[in-house]
Amino acid sequence: MLKLLNIPALEKAEECERLLNDMRHLATYGENLDSVNMFIALNGIHHAGKMMSEEIKQIRNPVLHPGFLFKKALANRKQEKDDPTLDLFLAEHLHPSLRPPAEQLEYCVLRIKYACETLMSRHGMKVAIAYTELSRLAEATTEILVMSAVLARASRAYCIGLRNAELEMKLAASFVSKTKDKVRKLILEIDDGEYLNLDHFKISFGKKVLETNSVIVEKPTARVFW
């Protein structure tokens, strides 16, 4: 929120961010952000798994279902190009002037579905321990929820004629446009996998730190030649 406002004269930005984080921590009853993200991601995967279980079974058994895989590959062509077909028509539920941000929200919703399918197809029953990817999924899902709330509020305010509603519409459109790029990046990192997004190497480094229980990177002055 503070970054979106972009007020140069805001001298207490760090203090405001600290207070905002304290309020968020209080709202989660003392749980840290990682625990909340895991709760969001696991519940989301559980819900998606109920709806997509048959598809995932067929995707993970390609030898037994070649016809289904061929149809799935054709259906996912636009998803793989990061250009899903917008067939949810979310713009019909908002004010007509919010059509562009509504389409951006719809893009994010369709991409999050594709990300869930990718994760379950890749990890199967072990998806619950794909912590880094689940963290990205939870963050993207949270951003989509915020986008939905912002657009719904702005549309209602404009339709019933609240004061400064036109400014709220512009602010909502700006927020959605900026958040869409963030969601897009998170989904692409999930789609890339642990080697392209460097998760594999980060996890290996973390395990090494835990095993040695010390700083494993030497200081630049540890060895000199004069």
JOWO-V756866 format. One record per helix or strand of 2 or more residues. SS is the DSSP state (2 for helix, 1 for strand). FROM is the first residue (numbers start at 0). TO is the last residue. If there is no record, write none. Layout:
BEGIN
ss=SS from=FROM to=TO
ss=SS from=FROM to=TO
END
This chain:
BEGIN
ss=2 from=1 to=4
ss=2 from=12 to=26
ss=2 from=32 to=58
ss=2 from=65 to=74
ss=2 from=76 to=79
ss=2 from=89 to=92
ss=2 from=95 to=128
ss=2 from=130 to=158
ss=2 from=164 to=191
ss=2 from=198 to=211
END
